[in-house]
Amino acid sequence: MKKFLVLAILVVMLAVAGAAYAVPSGRTLEFEPKGAGKVVFSGKVHADKGLKCADCHASGLFKMKKGADAITMEAMREGKFCGHCHNGTKAFSVKDAANCAKCHQK
């Protein structure tokens, strides 16, 4: 019984810790890259397109903790991070300068 209680407490603690790093579908997450303007990630916009958190996080595209990935435009242009989907086929391309303002805000 005691082992079960300890296990249950650990499970609850892990669930709470995971939720603390998540961006729910109605929330946004902001990044401040140098010189390009603040980037705003909208969980709602992506959820409205039918995406789930696991589509990007369980697949290995992103780690769960903000700041854990070294995201650069160069890496995205190579198809990493956001560039995996934002390739001009599945979603607007990160390679097209006309799309910069869709993510970057001055």
C-alpha positions, 0 to 999 in steps of 0.5 A: 500500500505504501509503495502504491501511495509513493508511486501515485504521488510521483505520477501526480508530480510528473503530470503537474511538472509537464503541464507547467511547461506546456502551452495550452491551445488558448495560450501563447509563448514568446521568444526574443531572438536578437534583432528580428523582433519578438516571436509569438507562438500561438497554441490556439492557432496550431490547435485550430489547425488540428495539431496536438502538442505531441505532433511536435514534442513527441516527434523530437522536433522540440523539447518540452522546456522553453529555451531548451532548443537552440532555434535559429532561422538557419536551422528552420530553413534546413527543415528543423524545428518550425521549418519541418512544417513551415516548408511551403507545402504543409504551412507557409514557408520560413524561407519566404521573407514575405512571411516574417511578420507572421511570427516576428513582431516589432 
